[in-house]
Amino acid sequence: MFKKVLIAEDHEIANISVQKTLQELGIIDTKYVYYCDDALSWVRNALRDDEPYDLLITDLSFEDDYNKQRISGGMELIKEIAAIQPNLKVIVFSAENRSSIIEELFNKYGVQGYVRKARRDAQHLKEALYTLFEGRKYQSPDIKQAIRTRNSHDFSALDVNILSLLAEGVLQKNIPYHLQERNIKPSGLSSIEKRLGLMKDLLGFSKNEQLVAYCKDIGLI
């Protein structure tokens, strides 16, 4: 099991909960910090002393306060730590559930584990620790389901036309006119809004621009 773990979490209750979970697994050499800048400093110091950390557990979102920080969030922290200790394993422990963000963390930033703050998260964190220690990647069950839902979504012809028009720069409010020109139904603005809302919910996006960019990436439009 991991011997030396760094925890970056700005909520004290969550921090204590993570420490307790680690202690139950016999991991006692832990350091917890409330700020991303401090986390990066501890990683650097540990490398300097030739006593590097085995694992980083970090949240993604950190609240601003009077103590101004250079690194404002967990994603940036992961990126900076990877530059100085690329072999450090990382578990993200966060309430974030957008599959697009989670896939980016695995594919672009190289994290090995993701545990969502939700029911049974202590159990899922233990599972993640065992899984990563064995050299495999881990996602908590609800996150796996969200990603499966995203990847299995079937885009209708109406969806593709709406997305293509958005990609061409057509304003959402003007899409009905273009659909009517193409004799595509339903073409009402409310129907278009519902389709866009459904796609964004299923795929984990909050903005039309994100949805369009994703569909370009997968070659749909």
C-alpha positions, 0 to 999 in steps of 0.5 A: 500500500502507499506509504506517503500521501499528500492531501489537497482539500480546502474543506476541513471536514472532507480533509479529516474524512480522507485522513481517517480513510487512509488511517484505516488502511494503515497509511499514516505518513500523510500531509494535508494542505488547504491551498494548491500553492502549498501542495506544490511546495510540499511536493518540491520539498519532498523531491529535494529531500529525496523522500517523494510522495507516492500519491496525491489526493486532490479536490478540483475546486478551491474557494478563494479567501484572503490568502491569495494563491498563484494556483487556483484549482486542482486541475492546474495543480495536477499539471504543475506537479506532473511537470516536476514529478510525472510518476506521482499517482493522482486521485481526484476527490471532487463533487464534479460530475461532468463526464467531459471534465473527468475524461479530460483529467484522465486523457490530458492530465494523466490522473489515475483515479477519480472518486466523486464526493457522494454516497459511499465515497469513503468505500470508493476511495478505499477501492481507488487506493487498492486499484491504483496501488495495483497499477490500474486506473479507477473511476467510482461507479456513478462516474463510469455510468455517466461516461457510458451514457455520454458515449452511448448517446445517439444523435438524431438527424435533427440534433446534427442539423442543430449542431451544424448550424451552431457550428456555422455561427447561426444564433440559437434563436435563428435556427428555426428559420434555417430548419424550416428552409430545409423542411426539417421538423420539429423546427420550433425554438422550444423544441430546439432548446429542449434538444440542446438541453438534453444533449448537454445534460447527457454529455456533461456540458454547460454551454453550447460551445462545449457541445459543438466543440465535442461534436467536432472532435468526434467527427459528428459535424 
